Amino acid sequence: MKTFIKIDYYIQMLVALSFIILLITDIAVFEKGYSWIGYFVLATFHTVSFMIKIFSKNYSKSTEFKIYSFASLAILISLLIVSVFEDVDWVANFIGFILIFGIPLTPILAICYLSIVYTDYQKSLTQNS
């Protein structure tokens, strides 16, 4: 798990930095909204990393990670339900209400996850020395 935490840290930081560069470039140069692609790439990397950690028995889950897990899974499951049951109006309306609050929360969740990854990396460094 220590190797995964180290690799995960570098990948998450690289993807986050790439997204910031893409966002600034998109706003300043392209003005086409290409940064949405980077946003979903960032979300994909976070989700894969999160899923590996949540199902790992060797990963010590902090309080911050548990809070992030609850909020992130609520949004992911809501998106899945709305996608599957898009023809059922009451389901889409009810779950859509959750997403109205959840979608604006995702940038904050992304920053929180980067903080969790950084903290995990720092802990792994202190355990090695």
A tleap script that builds the chain and sets N, CA, C and O, in Angstrom:
source leaprc.protein.ff14SB
mol = sequence {
  NMET LYS THR PHE ILE LYS ILE ASP TYR TYR
  ILE GLN MET LEU VAL ALA LEU SER PHE ILE
  ILE LEU LEU ILE THR ASP ILE ALA VAL PHE
  GLU LYS GLY TYR SER TRP ILE GLY TYR PHE
  VAL LEU ALA THR PHE HIE THR VAL SER PHE
  MET ILE LYS ILE PHE SER LYS ASN TYR SER
  LYS SER THR GLU PHE LYS ILE TYR SER PHE
  ALA SER LEU ALA ILE LEU ILE SER LEU LEU
  ILE VAL SER VAL PHE GLU ASP VAL ASP TRP
  VAL ALA ASN PHE ILE GLY PHE ILE LEU ILE
  PHE GLY ILE PRO LEU THR PRO ILE LEU ALA
  ILE CYS TYR LEU SER ILE VAL TYR THR ASP
  TYR GLN LYS SER LEU THR GLN ASN CSER
}
set mol.1.N position { 0.822 -1.194 0.000 }
set mol.1.CA position { 0.000 0.000 0.000 }
set mol.1.C position { 0.868 1.259 0.000 }
set mol.1.O position { 0.479 2.293 -0.544 }
set mol.2.N position { 2.059 1.158 0.624 }
set mol.2.CA position { 2.945 2.325 0.659 }
set mol.2.C position { 3.366 2.735 -0.750 }
set mol.2.O position { 3.440 3.924 -1.062 }
set mol.3.N position { 3.639 1.754 -1.589 }
set mol.3.CA position { 4.012 2.059 -2.973 }
set mol.3.C position { 2.847 2.702 -3.707 }
set mol.3.O position { 3.034 3.661 -4.455 }
set mol.4.N position { 1.651 2.182 -3.498 }
set mol.4.CA position { 0.471 2.776 -4.133 }
set mol.4.C position { 0.283 4.221 -3.685 }
set mol.4.O position { -0.009 5.087 -4.510 }
set mol.5.N position { 0.445 4.492 -2.397 }
set mol.5.CA position { 0.264 5.852 -1.875 }
set mol.5.C position { 1.267 6.803 -2.522 }
set mol.5.O position { 0.919 7.932 -2.868 }
set mol.6.N position { 2.500 6.354 -2.684 }
set mol.6.CA position { 3.523 7.196 -3.309 }
set mol.6.C position { 3.189 7.463 -4.780 }
set mol.6.O position { 3.230 8.607 -5.231 }
set mol.7.N position { 2.864 6.415 -5.515 }
set mol.7.CA position { 2.523 6.573 -6.937 }
set mol.7.C position { 1.251 7.398 -7.088 }
set mol.7.O position { 1.160 8.259 -7.962 }
set mol.8.N position { 0.271 7.129 -6.231 }
set mol.8.CA position { -0.994 7.858 -6.270 }
set mol.8.C position { -0.775 9.348 -6.036 }
set mol.8.O position { -1.388 10.183 -6.702 }
set mol.9.N position { 0.094 9.679 -5.093 }
set mol.9.CA position { 0.391 11.086 -4.806 }
set mol.9.C position { 0.913 11.794 -6.058 }
set mol.9.O position { 0.416 12.857 -6.429 }
set mol.10.N position { 1.903 11.206 -6.695 }
set mol.10.CA position { 2.487 11.840 -7.880 }
set mol.10.C position { 1.487 11.921 -9.039 }
set mol.10.O position { 1.437 12.930 -9.743 }
set mol.11.N position { 0.709 10.890 -9.234 }
set mol.11.CA position { -0.292 10.914 -10.311 }
set mol.11.C position { -1.358 11.969 -10.035 }
set mol.11.O position { -1.708 12.747 -10.922 }
set mol.12.N position { -1.874 11.999 -8.804 }
set mol.12.CA position { -2.927 12.962 -8.470 }
set mol.12.C position { -2.429 14.398 -8.616 }
set mol.12.O position { -3.148 15.255 -9.131 }
set mol.13.N position { -1.214 14.663 -8.169 }
set mol.13.CA position { -0.671 16.019 -8.277 }
set mol.13.C position { -0.420 16.395 -9.739 }
set mol.13.O position { -0.673 17.531 -10.138 }
set mol.14.N position { 0.074 15.450 -10.535 }
set mol.14.CA position { 0.303 15.710 -11.955 }
set mol.14.C position { -1.014 16.001 -12.673 }
set mol.14.O position { -1.101 16.942 -13.462 }
set mol.15.N position { -2.027 15.196 -12.400 }
set mol.15.CA position { -3.331 15.393 -13.046 }
set mol.15.C position { -3.954 16.717 -12.596 }
set mol.15.O position { -4.527 17.438 -13.413 }
set mol.16.N position { -3.847 17.040 -11.309 }
set mol.16.CA position { -4.406 18.303 -10.804 }
set mol.16.C position { -3.687 19.499 -11.425 }
set mol.16.O position { -4.331 20.466 -11.832 }
set mol.17.N position { -2.362 19.438 -11.500 }
set mol.17.CA position { -1.596 20.523 -12.116 }
set mol.17.C position { -1.930 20.648 -13.598 }
set mol.17.O position { -2.069 21.758 -14.112 }
set mol.18.N position { -2.057 19.526 -14.281 }
set mol.18.CA position { -2.437 19.545 -15.702 }
set mol.18.C position { -3.813 20.167 -15.890 }
set mol.18.O position { -4.035 20.925 -16.835 }
set mol.19.N position { -4.736 19.844 -14.988 }
set mol.19.CA position { -6.076 20.428 -15.071 }
set mol.19.C position { -6.029 21.938 -14.874 }
set mol.19.O position { -6.705 22.678 -15.589 }
set mol.20.N position { -5.243 22.397 -13.917 }
set mol.20.CA position { -5.136 23.843 -13.671 }
set mol.20.C position { -4.552 24.542 -14.893 }
set mol.20.O position { -5.035 25.604 -15.288 }
set mol.21.N position { -3.522 23.959 -15.492 }
set mol.21.CA position { -2.928 24.538 -16.707 }
set mol.21.C position { -3.948 24.552 -17.841 }
set mol.21.O position { -4.067 25.547 -18.557 }
set mol.22.N position { -4.684 23.453 -18.009 }
set mol.22.CA position { -5.720 23.390 -19.046 }
set mol.22.C position { -6.808 24.426 -18.795 }
set mol.22.O position { -7.269 25.083 -19.728 }
set mol.23.N position { -7.216 24.574 -17.549 }
set mol.23.CA position { -8.256 25.540 -17.201 }
set mol.23.C position { -7.820 26.966 -17.521 }
set mol.23.O position { -8.577 27.732 -18.117 }
set mol.24.N position { -6.613 27.318 -17.129 }
set mol.24.CA position { -6.095 28.666 -17.403 }
set mol.24.C position { -5.945 28.879 -18.903 }
set mol.24.O position { -6.312 29.934 -19.419 }
set mol.25.N position { -5.407 27.885 -19.606 }
set mol.25.CA position { -5.250 27.986 -21.060 }
set mol.25.C position { -6.600 28.100 -21.748 }
set mol.25.O position { -6.761 28.875 -22.691 }
set mol.26.N position { -7.560 27.333 -21.279 }
set mol.26.CA position { -8.899 27.366 -21.867 }
set mol.26.C position { -9.541 28.738 -21.681 }
set mol.26.O position { -10.151 29.276 -22.605 }
set mol.27.N position { -9.402 29.289 -20.502 }
set mol.27.CA position { -10.000 30.603 -20.231 }
set mol.27.C position { -9.281 31.697 -21.017 }
set mol.27.O position { -9.924 32.579 -21.587 }
set mol.28.N position { -7.946 31.641 -21.048 }
set mol.28.CA position { -7.171 32.717 -21.664 }
set mol.28.C position { -7.047 32.605 -23.178 }
set mol.28.O position { -7.027 33.625 -23.866 }
set mol.29.N position { -6.964 31.388 -23.711 }
set mol.29.CA position { -6.663 31.217 -25.130 }
set mol.29.C position { -7.833 30.628 -25.914 }
set mol.29.O position { -8.348 31.258 -26.838 }
set mol.30.N position { -8.244 29.434 -25.546 }
set mol.30.CA position { -9.225 28.709 -26.350 }
set mol.30.C position { -10.633 29.273 -26.244 }
set mol.30.O position { -11.317 29.447 -27.253 }
set mol.31.N position { -11.062 29.556 -25.028 }
set mol.31.CA position { -12.416 30.051 -24.757 }
set mol.31.C position { -13.483 29.129 -25.360 }
set mol.31.O position { -14.502 29.603 -25.863 }
set mol.32.N position { -13.251 27.826 -25.308 }
set mol.32.CA position { -14.169 26.851 -25.906 }
set mol.32.C position { -14.791 25.913 -24.875 }
set mol.32.O position { -15.689 25.144 -25.218 }
set mol.33.N position { -14.344 25.954 -23.638 }
set mol.33.CA position { -14.874 25.050 -22.632 }
set mol.33.C position { -14.205 23.690 -22.623 }
set mol.33.O position { -14.802 22.714 -22.170 }
set mol.34.N position { -12.969 23.605 -23.118 }
set mol.34.CA position { -12.251 22.334 -23.138 }
set mol.34.C position { -11.900 21.842 -21.733 }
set mol.34.O position { -11.603 20.662 -21.547 }
set mol.35.N position { -11.931 22.722 -20.763 }
set mol.35.CA position { -11.543 22.332 -19.415 }
set mol.35.C position { -12.488 21.292 -18.810 }
set mol.35.O position { -12.119 20.623 -17.845 }
set mol.36.N position { -13.698 21.142 -19.356 }
set mol.36.CA position { -14.613 20.099 -18.875 }
set mol.36.C position { -14.018 18.718 -19.071 }
set mol.36.O position { -14.232 17.824 -18.252 }
set mol.37.N position { -13.273 18.538 -20.151 }
set mol.37.CA position { -12.622 17.246 -20.394 }
set mol.37.C position { -11.628 16.959 -19.270 }
set mol.37.O position { -11.599 15.860 -18.715 }
set mol.38.N position { -10.825 17.950 -18.948 }
set mol.38.CA position { -9.863 17.801 -17.856 }
set mol.38.C position { -10.531 17.558 -16.520 }
set mol.38.O position { -10.017 16.815 -15.683 }
set mol.39.N position { -11.675 18.186 -16.323 }
set mol.39.CA position { -12.430 18.011 -15.083 }
set mol.39.C position { -12.864 16.555 -14.921 }
set mol.39.O position { -12.764 15.993 -13.830 }
set mol.40.N position { -13.344 15.950 -16.000 }
set mol.40.CA position { -13.770 14.557 -15.928 }
set mol.40.C position { -12.580 13.601 -15.829 }
set mol.40.O position { -12.688 12.545 -15.205 }
set mol.41.N position { -11.457 13.957 -16.433 }
set mol.41.CA position { -10.245 13.141 -16.285 }
set mol.41.C position { -9.791 13.170 -14.824 }
set mol.41.O position { -9.457 12.134 -14.250 }
set mol.42.N position { -9.784 14.360 -14.234 }
set mol.42.CA position { -9.424 14.502 -12.827 }
set mol.42.C position { -10.369 13.688 -11.943 }
set mol.42.O position { -9.925 12.989 -11.032 }
set mol.43.N position { -11.656 13.782 -12.212 }
set mol.43.CA position { -12.650 13.034 -11.432 }
set mol.43.C position { -12.453 11.528 -11.586 }
set mol.43.O position { -12.638 10.778 -10.628 }
set mol.44.N position { -12.080 11.084 -12.779 }
set mol.44.CA position { -11.845 9.660 -13.011 }
set mol.44.C position { -10.657 9.161 -12.197 }
set mol.44.O position { -10.730 8.105 -11.567 }
set mol.45.N position { -9.568 9.916 -12.209 }
set mol.45.CA position { -8.397 9.524 -11.425 }
set mol.45.C position { -8.717 9.497 -9.935 }
set mol.45.O position { -8.292 8.586 -9.224 }
set mol.46.N position { -9.462 10.490 -9.458 }
set mol.46.CA position { -9.852 10.508 -8.047 }
set mol.46.C position { -10.714 9.299 -7.705 }
set mol.46.O position { -10.523 8.667 -6.666 }
set mol.47.N position { -11.655 8.983 -8.575 }
set mol.47.CA position { -12.573 7.874 -8.310 }
set mol.47.C position { -11.844 6.535 -8.284 }
set mol.47.O position { -12.098 5.709 -7.407 }
set mol.48.N position { -10.949 6.314 -9.229 }
set mol.48.CA position { -10.190 5.056 -9.259 }
set mol.48.C position { -9.329 4.931 -7.997 }
set mol.48.O position { -9.312 3.881 -7.355 }
set mol.49.N position { -8.629 5.987 -7.653 }
set mol.49.CA position { -7.798 5.980 -6.454 }
set mol.49.C position { -8.643 5.753 -5.203 }
set mol.49.O position { -8.273 4.975 -4.323 }
set mol.50.N position { -9.764 6.433 -5.138 }
set mol.50.CA position { -10.679 6.312 -4.005 }
set mol.50.C position { -11.191 4.882 -3.866 }
set mol.50.O position { -11.234 4.341 -2.761 }
set mol.51.N position { -11.578 4.273 -4.977 }
set mol.51.CA position { -12.103 2.906 -4.942 }
set mol.51.C position { -11.034 1.906 -4.493 }
set mol.51.O position { -11.333 0.969 -3.753 }
set mol.52.N position { -9.811 2.100 -4.932 }
set mol.52.CA position { -8.725 1.217 -4.491 }
set mol.52.C position { -8.539 1.338 -2.983 }
set mol.52.O position { -8.382 0.334 -2.289 }
set mol.53.N position { -8.556 2.566 -2.480 }
set mol.53.CA position { -8.358 2.777 -1.044 }
set mol.53.C position { -9.532 2.273 -0.218 }
set mol.53.O position { -9.333 1.685 0.845 }
set mol.54.N position { -10.739 2.492 -0.687 }
set mol.54.CA position { -11.905 2.118 0.115 }
set mol.54.C position { -12.029 0.600 0.264 }
set mol.54.O position { -12.527 0.113 1.280 }
set mol.55.N position { -11.580 -0.141 -0.738 }
set mol.55.CA position { -11.676 -1.595 -0.672 }
set mol.55.C position { -10.402 -2.263 -0.150 }
set mol.55.O position { -10.355 -3.486 -0.011 }
set mol.56.N position { -9.380 -1.472 0.138 }
set mol.56.CA position { -8.129 -2.027 0.650 }
set mol.56.C position { -8.224 -2.242 2.162 }
set mol.56.O position { -8.655 -1.358 2.902 }
set mol.57.N position { -7.823 -3.406 2.596 }
set mol.57.CA position { -7.805 -3.686 4.033 }
set mol.57.C position { -6.560 -3.096 4.687 }
set mol.57.O position { -6.519 -2.924 5.906 }
set mol.58.N position { -5.550 -2.788 3.886 }
set mol.58.CA position { -4.299 -2.248 4.413 }
set mol.58.C position { -4.312 -0.731 4.546 }
set mol.58.O position { -3.405 -0.160 5.151 }
set mol.59.N position { -5.314 -0.078 3.997 }
set mol.59.CA position { -5.367 1.384 4.039 }
set mol.59.C position { -6.102 1.833 5.294 }
set mol.59.O position { -7.244 1.438 5.527 }
set mol.60.N position { -5.452 2.651 6.092 }
set mol.60.CA position { -6.057 3.189 7.310 }
set mol.60.C position { -6.929 4.387 6.936 }
set mol.60.O position { -6.422 5.415 6.486 }
set mol.61.N position { -8.222 4.251 7.120 }
set mol.61.CA position { -9.175 5.274 6.682 }
set mol.61.C position { -9.353 6.336 7.767 }
set mol.61.O position { -9.886 6.061 8.842 }
set mol.62.N position { -8.899 7.549 7.466 }
set mol.62.CA position { -9.010 8.658 8.412 }
set mol.62.C position { -10.434 9.199 8.444 }
set mol.62.O position { -11.263 8.841 7.607 }
set mol.63.N position { -10.708 10.054 9.406 }
set mol.63.CA position { -12.026 10.687 9.499 }
set mol.63.C position { -12.308 11.508 8.247 }
set mol.63.O position { -13.425 11.491 7.729 }
set mol.64.N position { -11.297 12.226 7.761 }
set mol.64.CA position { -11.465 13.027 6.547 }
set mol.64.C position { -11.826 12.141 5.359 }
set mol.64.O position { -12.676 12.494 4.542 }
set mol.65.N position { -11.171 10.994 5.276 }
set mol.65.CA position { -11.452 10.067 4.177 }
set mol.65.C position { -12.875 9.537 4.270 }
set mol.65.O position { -13.551 9.398 3.251 }
set mol.66.N position { -13.334 9.239 5.476 }
set mol.66.CA position { -14.696 8.735 5.658 }
set mol.66.C position { -15.736 9.789 5.283 }
set mol.66.O position { -16.749 9.464 4.664 }
set mol.67.N position { -15.495 11.040 5.648 }
set mol.67.CA position { -16.415 12.124 5.274 }
set mol.67.C position { -16.413 12.306 3.764 }
set mol.67.O position { -17.469 12.435 3.143 }
set mol.68.N position { -15.211 12.314 3.174 }
set mol.68.CA position { -15.103 12.418 1.719 }
set mol.68.C position { -15.836 11.256 1.050 }
set mol.68.O position { -16.540 11.446 0.058 }
set mol.69.N position { -15.666 10.059 1.596 }
set mol.69.CA position { -16.310 8.869 1.031 }
set mol.69.C position { -17.821 9.015 1.007 }
set mol.69.O position { -18.461 8.726 -0.004 }
set mol.70.N position { -18.391 9.461 2.115 }
set mol.70.CA position { -19.840 9.617 2.200 }
set mol.70.C position { -20.346 10.618 1.162 }
set mol.70.O position { -21.296 10.335 0.433 }
set mol.71.N position { -19.710 11.787 1.098 }
set mol.71.CA position { -20.161 12.825 0.159 }
set mol.71.C position { -19.943 12.393 -1.287 }
set mol.71.O position { -20.821 12.570 -2.131 }
set mol.72.N position { -18.787 11.834 -1.567 }
set mol.72.CA position { -18.463 11.426 -2.934 }
set mol.72.C position { -19.369 10.302 -3.418 }
set mol.72.O position { -19.867 10.339 -4.543 }
set mol.73.N position { -19.580 9.313 -2.573 }
set mol.73.CA position { -20.448 8.199 -2.968 }
set mol.73.C position { -21.895 8.644 -3.143 }
set mol.73.O position { -22.598 8.134 -4.016 }
set mol.74.N position { -22.344 9.586 -2.325 }
set mol.74.CA position { -23.712 10.099 -2.484 }
set mol.74.C position { -23.883 10.736 -3.860 }
set mol.74.O position { -24.904 10.536 -4.518 }
set mol.75.N position { -22.889 11.500 -4.290 }
set mol.75.CA position { -22.959 12.152 -5.602 }
set mol.75.C position { -22.846 11.115 -6.721 }
set mol.75.O position { -23.611 11.158 -7.684 }
set mol.76.N position { -21.893 10.181 -6.599 }
set mol.76.CA position { -21.717 9.157 -7.640 }
set mol.76.C position { -22.954 8.278 -7.790 }
set mol.76.O position { -23.389 7.999 -8.907 }
set mol.77.N position { -23.516 7.847 -6.677 }
set mol.77.CA position { -24.709 6.998 -6.735 }
set mol.77.C position { -25.891 7.779 -7.289 }
set mol.77.O position { -26.692 7.233 -8.047 }
set mol.78.N position { -26.009 9.053 -6.920 }
set mol.78.CA position { -27.092 9.890 -7.458 }
set mol.78.C position { -26.975 10.037 -8.967 }
set mol.78.O position { -27.972 9.943 -9.683 }
set mol.79.N position { -25.756 10.269 -9.454 }
set mol.79.CA position { -25.544 10.367 -10.903 }
set mol.79.C position { -25.915 9.066 -11.604 }
set mol.79.O position { -26.534 9.078 -12.668 }
set mol.80.N position { -25.534 7.954 -11.004 }
set mol.80.CA position { -25.852 6.651 -11.583 }
set mol.80.C position { -27.360 6.419 -11.621 }
set mol.80.O position { -27.891 5.960 -12.632 }
set mol.81.N position { -28.045 6.729 -10.536 }
set mol.81.CA position { -29.499 6.530 -10.481 }
set mol.81.C position { -30.209 7.412 -11.496 }
set mol.81.O position { -31.122 6.954 -12.182 }
set mol.82.N position { -29.798 8.677 -11.597 }
set mol.82.CA position { -30.425 9.581 -12.571 }
set mol.82.C position { -30.174 9.087 -13.991 }
set mol.82.O position { -31.056 9.177 -14.845 }
set mol.83.N position { -28.971 8.564 -14.248 }
set mol.83.CA position { -28.666 8.047 -15.588 }
set mol.83.C position { -29.500 6.820 -15.929 }
set mol.83.O position { -29.992 6.691 -17.050 }
set mol.84.N position { -29.656 5.927 -14.973 }
set mol.84.CA position { -30.389 4.686 -15.221 }
set mol.84.C position { -31.894 4.930 -15.300 }
set mol.84.O position { -32.574 4.362 -16.154 }
set mol.85.N position { -32.409 5.769 -14.412 }
set mol.85.CA position { -33.855 5.993 -14.327 }
set mol.85.C position { -34.267 7.351 -14.884 }
set mol.85.O position { -35.160 8.000 -14.339 }
set mol.86.N position { -33.625 7.783 -15.960 }
set mol.86.CA position { -33.929 9.100 -16.516 }
set mol.86.C position { -35.365 9.215 -17.033 }
set mol.86.O position { -35.898 10.322 -17.120 }
set mol.87.N position { -35.990 8.107 -17.371 }
set mol.87.CA position { -37.369 8.134 -17.870 }
set mol.87.C position { -38.408 8.202 -16.755 }
set mol.87.O position { -39.568 8.521 -17.015 }
set mol.88.N position { -38.015 7.909 -15.529 }
set mol.88.CA position { -38.935 7.950 -14.388 }
set mol.88.C position { -38.830 9.338 -13.761 }
set mol.88.O position { -37.845 9.659 -13.097 }
set mol.89.N position { -39.852 10.150 -13.981 }
set mol.89.CA position { -39.791 11.557 -13.588 }
set mol.89.C position { -39.551 11.773 -12.099 }
set mol.89.O position { -38.700 12.580 -11.725 }
set mol.90.N position { -40.286 11.067 -11.245 }
set mol.90.CA position { -40.161 11.341 -9.814 }
set mol.90.C position { -38.781 10.968 -9.285 }
set mol.90.O position { -38.275 11.616 -8.369 }
set mol.91.N position { -38.165 9.925 -9.854 }
set mol.91.CA position { -36.814 9.539 -9.433 }
set mol.91.C position { -35.814 10.597 -9.885 }
set mol.91.O position { -34.971 11.044 -9.108 }
set mol.92.N position { -35.919 10.988 -11.148 }
set mol.92.CA position { -35.006 12.003 -11.679 }
set mol.92.C position { -35.160 13.319 -10.927 }
set mol.92.O position { -34.166 13.997 -10.663 }
set mol.93.N position { -36.384 13.689 -10.581 }
set mol.93.CA position { -36.606 14.942 -9.855 }
set mol.93.C position { -36.061 14.877 -8.433 }
set mol.93.O position { -35.404 15.811 -7.973 }
set mol.94.N position { -36.332 13.780 -7.741 }
set mol.94.CA position { -35.881 13.646 -6.355 }
set mol.94.C position { -34.357 13.573 -6.275 }
set mol.94.O position { -33.733 14.318 -5.519 }
set mol.95.N position { -33.773 12.686 -7.045 }
set mol.95.CA position { -32.317 12.536 -7.031 }
set mol.95.C position { -31.650 13.763 -7.650 }
set mol.95.O position { -30.564 14.162 -7.229 }
set mol.96.N position { -32.296 14.355 -8.642 }
set mol.96.CA position { -31.776 15.586 -9.233 }
set mol.96.C position { -31.642 16.693 -8.211 }
set mol.96.O position { -30.742 17.528 -8.306 }
set mol.97.N position { -32.535 16.703 -7.232 }
set mol.97.CA position { -32.464 17.688 -6.152 }
set mol.97.C position { -31.176 17.502 -5.346 }
set mol.97.O position { -30.542 18.479 -4.948 }
set mol.98.N position { -30.795 16.250 -5.109 }
set mol.98.CA position { -29.535 15.964 -4.415 }
set mol.98.C position { -28.356 16.458 -5.258 }
set mol.98.O position { -27.400 17.028 -4.731 }
set mol.99.N position { -28.436 16.233 -6.567 }
set mol.99.CA position { -27.340 16.639 -7.454 }
set mol.99.C position { -27.202 18.152 -7.559 }
set mol.99.O position { -26.104 18.658 -7.791 }
set mol.100.N position { -28.301 18.876 -7.391 }
set mol.100.CA position { -28.225 20.342 -7.430 }
set mol.100.C position { -27.253 20.840 -6.366 }
set mol.100.O position { -26.525 21.808 -6.586 }
set mol.101.N position { -27.246 20.181 -5.223 }
set mol.101.CA position { -26.316 20.557 -4.161 }
set mol.101.C position { -24.981 19.834 -4.292 }
set mol.101.O position { -23.956 20.346 -3.843 }
set mol.102.N position { -24.979 18.669 -4.893 }
set mol.102.CA position { -23.772 17.867 -4.977 }
set mol.102.C position { -22.793 18.297 -6.042 }
set mol.102.O position { -21.584 18.295 -5.811 }
set mol.103.N position { -23.290 18.662 -7.195 }
set mol.103.CA position { -22.393 19.028 -8.301 }
set mol.103.C position { -21.530 20.249 -7.966 }
set mol.103.O position { -20.329 20.218 -8.237 }
set mol.104.N position { -22.086 21.329 -7.386 }
set mol.104.CA position { -21.203 22.447 -7.008 }
set mol.104.C position { -20.199 22.077 -5.914 }
set mol.104.O position { -19.190 22.759 -5.737 }
set mol.105.N position { -20.477 21.009 -5.191 }
set mol.105.CA position { -19.586 20.564 -4.125 }
set mol.105.C position { -18.360 19.822 -4.665 }
set mol.105.O position { -17.365 19.692 -3.951 }
set mol.106.N position { -18.408 19.343 -5.887 }
set mol.106.CA position { -17.327 18.506 -6.414 }
set mol.106.C position { -15.959 19.191 -6.473 }
set mol.106.O position { -14.961 18.519 -6.213 }
set mol.107.N position { -15.847 20.490 -6.801 }
set mol.107.CA position { -14.502 21.090 -6.741 }
set mol.107.C position { -13.928 21.095 -5.320 }
set mol.107.O position { -12.725 20.921 -5.127 }
set mol.108.N position { -14.800 21.295 -4.337 }
set mol.108.CA position { -14.348 21.262 -2.944 }
set mol.108.C position { -13.914 19.842 -2.582 }
set mol.108.O position { -12.907 19.649 -1.902 }
set mol.109.N position { -14.677 18.858 -3.037 }
set mol.109.CA position { -14.302 17.461 -2.791 }
set mol.109.C position { -12.970 17.120 -3.457 }
set mol.109.O position { -12.168 16.373 -2.896 }
set mol.110.N position { -12.734 17.660 -4.643 }
set mol.110.CA position { -11.464 17.405 -5.341 }
set mol.110.C position { -10.293 17.957 -4.533 }
set mol.110.O position { -9.264 17.296 -4.397 }
set mol.111.N position { -10.449 19.156 -4.003 }
set mol.111.CA position { -9.393 19.758 -3.182 }
set mol.111.C position { -9.201 18.947 -1.902 }
set mol.111.O position { -8.071 18.716 -1.474 }
set mol.112.N position { -10.296 18.519 -1.297 }
set mol.112.CA position { -10.211 17.682 -0.086 }
set mol.112.C position { -9.483 16.378 -0.375 }
set mol.112.O position { -8.672 15.924 0.432 }
set mol.113.N position { -9.771 15.774 -1.526 }
set mol.113.CA position { -9.116 14.509 -1.849 }
set mol.113.C position { -7.616 14.713 -2.071 }
set mol.113.O position { -6.810 13.872 -1.672 }
set mol.114.N position { -7.244 15.815 -2.701 }
set mol.114.CA position { -5.815 16.107 -2.865 }
set mol.114.C position { -5.149 16.283 -1.503 }
set mol.114.O position { -4.006 15.869 -1.306 }
set mol.115.N position { -5.861 16.894 -0.573 }
set mol.115.CA position { -5.342 17.047 0.785 }
set mol.115.C position { -5.174 15.688 1.466 }
set mol.115.O position { -4.181 15.457 2.156 }
set mol.116.N position { -6.131 14.800 1.276 }
set mol.116.CA position { -6.042 13.448 1.844 }
set mol.116.C position { -4.855 12.699 1.246 }
set mol.116.O position { -4.105 12.043 1.969 }
set mol.117.N position { -4.685 12.794 -0.062 }
set mol.117.CA position { -3.568 12.124 -0.743 }
set mol.117.C position { -2.238 12.671 -0.228 }
set mol.117.O position { -1.304 11.908 0.019 }
set mol.118.N position { -2.153 13.995 -0.066 }
set mol.118.CA position { -0.928 14.620 0.440 }
set mol.118.C position { -0.628 14.153 1.867 }
set mol.118.O position { 0.514 13.825 2.189 }
set mol.119.N position { -1.651 14.124 2.711 }
set mol.119.CA position { -1.472 13.672 4.093 }
set mol.119.C position { -1.016 12.215 4.140 }
set mol.119.O position { -0.127 11.866 4.916 }
set mol.120.N position { -1.617 11.376 3.321 }
set mol.120.CA position { -1.205 9.965 3.251 }
set mol.120.C position { 0.255 9.846 2.826 }
set mol.120.O position { 1.009 9.046 3.381 }
set mol.121.N position { 0.643 10.644 1.842 }
set mol.121.CA position { 2.014 10.614 1.344 }
set mol.121.C position { 2.987 11.049 2.439 }
set mol.121.O position { 4.030 10.423 2.628 }
set mol.122.N position { 2.648 12.120 3.160 }
set mol.122.CA position { 3.513 12.595 4.242 }
set mol.122.C position { 3.644 11.542 5.348 }
set mol.122.O position { 4.729 11.342 5.893 }
set mol.123.N position { 2.542 10.878 5.672 }
set mol.123.CA position { 2.585 9.813 6.687 }
set mol.123.C position { 3.470 8.660 6.227 }
set mol.123.O position { 4.213 8.088 7.025 }
set mol.124.N position { 3.391 8.318 4.937 }
set mol.124.CA position { 4.219 7.215 4.434 }
set mol.124.C position { 5.698 7.585 4.456 }
set mol.124.O position { 6.551 6.721 4.655 }
set mol.125.N position { 6.008 8.872 4.251 }
set mol.125.CA position { 7.401 9.307 4.313 }
set mol.125.C position { 7.941 9.226 5.734 }
set mol.125.O position { 9.076 8.800 5.946 }
set mol.126.N position { 7.124 9.636 6.714 }
set mol.126.CA position { 7.591 9.597 8.099 }
set mol.126.C position { 7.706 8.160 8.613 }
set mol.126.O position { 8.533 7.881 9.482 }
set mol.127.N position { 6.892 7.252 8.091 }
set mol.127.CA position { 6.983 5.852 8.504 }
set mol.127.C position { 8.228 5.184 7.934 }
set mol.127.O position { 8.774 4.257 8.531 }
set mol.128.N position { 8.675 5.665 6.769 }
set mol.128.CA position { 9.863 5.080 6.144 }
set mol.128.C position { 11.146 5.540 6.811 }
set mol.128.O position { 12.155 4.837 6.758 }
set mol.129.N position { 11.125 6.726 7.447 }
set mol.129.CA position { 12.369 7.232 8.042 }
set mol.129.C position { 12.462 6.962 9.515 }
set mol.129.O position { 13.451 7.330 10.149 }
savepdb mol mol.pdb
quit
